[in-house]
């Protein structure tokens, strides 16, 4: 093996070692950051997701003709408690 080949091998080995070390360090930094984020996050569902679900439920309630229809997703109907825009006044529970 010539001296130039030895230098090339040493350079390649050093470069690979640095690359592997950088990847391992990056993995550990990302893992530590994710662990720290989970530690400060409150337990339970995300507040934004809960607010979105609540907004959807209130919109469904506002567009239904009566509370019974809202609760049963339109499967049942209570004509005694319907609003003026109901088209199902002839049906009963």
N, C-alpha and C positions, 0 to 999 in steps of 0.2 A: 504494500500500500504506500503510495507516495504521500508526501507532505500536503499536497493540494487536496488529495482525497480525504485525508484526516481532517483538514480544516472544513471541508464541505460536510463531512459526517458530523463534526462537532457543531457546526452552525445549524444543520438540520435538527439534530437532537435538542439543541438549546431552544430553537424556535418551537418545536413540538411541545417541549416541556412548558414553555411560557403559555402556549395556546391552551393546553390542558389545564394548567393552573388557573388561567383566566376564566375558563368555562366553569370549573369547580367553584371558584370564588363567586362568580355571578350567580350560580345556582344557590349557594348558601346565602348570599345577600337577598335574593328574591324570596327564599324560604323564610328568612328572618323578618323581612318586611311584611309578608303575608301573615305570619304568626303575630306580629305586633298589631297589625290591623284587626285581626280577629279578637285580640285581647281587649281592645278598646270599643269594639262594636257591641251595642246592646244585644242581649239575647232575644230570640223570637224573630218574627217576620220583620222585614224591612218596612219602616214607616211609610215610605212612598207607595209601596205595593198595597198596604192596607188602605191608604187614602184613595188609591185608584179603584180598589174593589168597592169601597164605600160609595164612591161617586157613581159607579156603574149600578149599584143596588138602588141608590136614590133616584137615578134616571129611570130605571125600570119601574119603580114605584110611582113616579110621577106620570108615566105614560100608561099605566094600567087603569082600568075603569073602576075597580074596587080593590079593597085590601085582600079579599079572598083570591081574586085573580092574580094579584101580585105575588102572594105567598105560594100559590100552586102553579105559577108560571102559565096561567091561562087555562089550566085543566078544569078548574071549578069556577063558579061565578055566583055572586050574590046580588040579585037585581034590586034588593031593598036598599042597598048602599051604593048604587052606581052614580056616576057623574053624568052630566048632560051629554057628553060625547060618546056614550056607550051605545053599541049597536046590538047588544045581547040582552035587552030588557025582558024578552019573553022567556028566557031560560032561568031555571032555578037550580039550587044546589043539588 
